[in-house]
C-alpha cells in the first residue's frame, strides 16, 4: 500500500485555504476548510485545468478555465462541463504535520462524512485526521443515483424521428432549419444535442456551382480545445446537414473565441443535466 508523505504543516495553509503540493511525483491540491484537510488531484477532468488556481467556496473548488466545480472532500464533479470526478486522496494530520497518501483509481471509498450543511456526493471520500484522530465515514450514493436519473432522462429525450427528419430535409433551407437538423447531433458523453449545449456559433450560406444548391458554413466550438469528442461531432454535423436536398457541401470551422462556458446552454440542456 502506498505510504503517507509529509506535504505541509497545519500552519502553512490558511483556513479556508489551498496550496499545491507534490506527493510521490503527483501534483495534488491540498485544502484546509473548517479545521479539516482534503486532497484531490489538481486536474479538472474536463480539460486538465489546474484546480488549485480556482475559487474555493465552502467545500467546492471551481476550475478557473470553464467553471466546472468539484467537491474537495470527494473529488466528485458537481457541475458542467465536467462530468467525471477527479481523484481524492487520503490525508492524515498529526502533531501539526499534514501527510497525504496517493489513492489508486478504483481503490474504493473511505474518509470523512461531509458536514450536514453540504451534501456529500460522488464515489470517493478523502480521509482527514485532526490531532491524531482518524474519522471514517460511509459512501454516499445520492449523487450517483441522481446522475443515473439524469442520464436516463437525457437518453430518453426523443430526437427527431425518421419521419420528422425526412420532413426537415425537404423544407426551405435556412439557419433555423440547419439548427433543427443539428439537434440530432449529441455529445457522446453528455447525451445533449450540440445546439442546446451552445456549441453552434454561426450558420451561413453561399451558392454552390450547382446554382440550385447551397454551400453551408458552420462556426462551431468545443467545450475545451482538446475535446476528445471533437472529430465525431464534426463528422456528425456534416453528415446531418448534408441530408438536406438543397445542400451541396458543409464546411465546419472550429472557433474558440469567445470561449464556451456553461452559460451558453439552453434551459432544456440544463434540465437534462440536472443543473438548476
Buried (B, 14 or more C-beta within 10 A) or exposed (E): EBEBBEBBEBEBBEEBEBBBBEBEEBBBBBBBBEEBBBBBBBBBBBBEBBBBBBEBEEBBBBBBBBBBBBBBBBBBBBBBBBBEBBBBBBBBBBEEEBBBBBBEEEBEBBBBBBBEEBEBBBBBBBBBBBEEEBEEBEBBBEBBEEBEEBBEBBEEBEEBEEEEBEEBBEBEBEBEBBBBBBBBBBBEEBBBBBBBBBBBBEBBBEEBEEEEBBBBBBBBBBBBEEBEBBEEBBEBBBEBBBEBEBBBBBEBEBEEEEBBBBEBBBEBBBBBBBBE
